[in-house]
């Protein structure tokens, strides 16, 4: 368990943002969506790790995810208070990435012309508000 004064970042979750394919930036967005809720960062990180372990960190897998299976994983990670809405939001993020960007988060990232535009655009995903967008942008070296 991490101390309360240390921020959990992408490296702590095995996410490598130097990868230019967009895959790890998508994973980081999912983690940030979890971190953006008023819940401890340890619970959010634990929940992300469970989603990653089960393969729910790609647009395709999330777009096809069973809502109840995601709710159960979120509960297992300790994300109980927001489990149902978060499951819907994660599925939506996968579907939008798949439908609007052909499943490529790199395509999403390439569309933005500036950091400010990227910050604004990530908030278009269901469940990604200003807090999650700030966390995403703090670490995403775009």
C-alpha positions as CSV (number, residue, x, y, z in Angstrom):
1,X,0.0,0.0,0.0
2,X,1.3,3.5,-0.9
3,X,1.5,6.3,1.6
4,X,-1.2,8.9,1.4
5,X,1.1,11.7,0.4
6,X,2.4,9.9,-2.7
7,X,0.4,10.2,-5.9
8,X,-0.1,6.9,-7.7
9,X,1.0,7.5,-11.3
10,X,1.0,5.5,-14.5
11,X,4.3,3.8,-13.7
12,X,2.8,2.4,-10.5
13,X,0.2,0.8,-12.7
14,X,2.5,-0.6,-15.3
15,X,1.4,2.0,-17.9
16,X,4.2,3.3,-20.2
17,X,3.1,6.7,-21.6
18,X,6.2,6.9,-23.8
19,X,4.5,4.3,-26.1
20,X,3.2,6.3,-29.1
21,X,0.6,3.7,-30.1
22,X,-2.0,5.3,-27.9
23,X,-2.7,2.0,-26.1
24,X,-1.2,3.0,-22.9
25,X,-2.7,6.5,-23.1
26,X,-6.1,4.8,-23.3
27,X,-5.2,2.7,-20.2
28,X,-4.2,5.9,-18.4
29,X,-7.5,7.5,-19.3
30,X,-9.3,4.6,-17.8
31,X,-7.2,4.8,-14.6
32,X,-7.8,8.6,-14.5
33,X,-11.6,8.0,-14.9
34,X,-11.3,5.9,-11.7
35,X,-9.1,8.3,-9.9
36,X,-11.5,11.2,-10.7
37,X,-14.2,9.9,-8.4
38,X,-14.2,10.9,-4.7
39,X,-12.6,7.6,-3.7
40,X,-9.2,6.8,-2.3
41,X,-6.4,6.5,-4.9
42,X,-5.5,3.1,-3.5
43,X,-9.0,1.8,-4.2
44,X,-8.9,3.3,-7.7
45,X,-5.5,1.8,-8.4
46,X,-6.5,-1.6,-7.1
47,X,-9.7,-1.5,-9.2
48,X,-7.7,-0.5,-12.3
49,X,-5.3,-3.4,-11.7
50,X,-8.2,-5.8,-11.6
51,X,-9.6,-4.4,-14.8
52,X,-6.2,-4.7,-16.4
53,X,-5.7,-8.3,-15.2
54,X,-9.1,-9.3,-16.7
55,X,-8.2,-7.5,-20.0
56,X,-10.7,-4.7,-19.7
57,X,-8.3,-2.0,-20.8
58,X,-8.8,-2.0,-24.5
59,X,-11.6,-0.2,-26.4
60,X,-12.8,-3.4,-28.0
61,X,-13.0,-5.4,-24.8
62,X,-14.8,-2.5,-23.0
63,X,-17.2,-2.0,-25.8
64,X,-18.2,-5.6,-25.6
65,X,-18.1,-5.9,-21.8
66,X,-20.9,-7.3,-19.8
67,X,-22.2,-4.6,-17.5
68,X,-22.7,-6.9,-14.5
69,X,-19.2,-8.4,-14.9
70,X,-17.7,-4.9,-14.7
71,X,-19.9,-4.0,-11.7
72,X,-18.6,-7.2,-10.0
73,X,-15.0,-6.3,-10.8
74,X,-15.5,-2.7,-9.6
75,X,-17.0,-4.1,-6.3
76,X,-14.1,-6.5,-5.9
77,X,-11.7,-3.6,-6.2
78,X,-13.5,-1.7,-3.5
79,X,-15.2,0.7,-5.9
80,X,-18.7,-0.1,-4.5
81,X,-20.3,3.3,-4.2
82,X,-19.8,4.1,-7.9
83,X,-19.8,0.6,-9.4
84,X,-23.0,0.8,-11.5
85,X,-22.5,4.2,-13.1
86,X,-18.7,3.6,-13.5
87,X,-19.4,0.3,-15.3
88,X,-21.7,2.2,-17.8
89,X,-19.1,4.9,-18.2
90,X,-16.3,2.5,-18.9
91,X,-18.4,0.6,-21.5
92,X,-19.2,4.0,-23.1
93,X,-15.5,5.0,-23.3
94,X,-14.8,1.8,-25.1
95,X,-17.7,2.2,-27.5
96,X,-17.0,5.8,-28.3
97,X,-13.3,5.0,-29.0
98,X,-14.2,2.1,-31.1
99,X,-17.0,3.8,-33.1
100,X,-15.6,7.3,-33.5
101,X,-11.9,6.5,-33.6
102,X,-11.8,3.0,-35.1
103,X,-10.7,1.6,-31.7
104,X,-7.5,3.7,-31.9
105,X,-6.8,6.1,-29.1
106,X,-3.8,7.3,-31.1
107,X,-6.3,8.6,-33.6
108,X,-8.1,10.4,-30.8
109,X,-4.8,11.9,-29.6
110,X,-3.7,12.9,-33.1
111,X,-6.9,14.9,-33.6
112,X,-6.1,17.3,-30.8
113,X,-3.9,20.3,-31.8
114,X,-2.9,21.4,-28.3
115,X,-2.8,20.3,-24.7
116,X,-5.8,22.5,-24.0
117,X,-7.8,20.8,-26.8
118,X,-6.8,17.3,-25.5
119,X,-7.9,18.2,-22.0
120,X,-11.2,19.4,-23.4
121,X,-11.7,16.4,-25.7
122,X,-11.0,13.8,-22.9
123,X,-13.9,15.3,-21.0
124,X,-16.2,14.4,-23.9
125,X,-16.0,10.8,-22.7
126,X,-18.7,9.8,-20.3
127,X,-17.5,10.0,-16.7
128,X,-14.3,11.9,-17.4
129,X,-14.8,15.3,-15.7
130,X,-12.3,18.1,-15.0
131,X,-10.6,16.2,-12.1
132,X,-9.9,13.1,-14.3
133,X,-8.9,15.3,-17.2
134,X,-6.4,17.2,-15.0
135,X,-4.9,13.9,-13.7
136,X,-4.7,12.6,-17.3
137,X,-2.9,15.7,-18.6
138,X,-0.6,15.9,-15.6
139,X,1.1,12.7,-16.7
140,X,0.4,12.4,-20.4
141,X,3.4,13.9,-22.2
142,X,1.5,15.1,-25.2
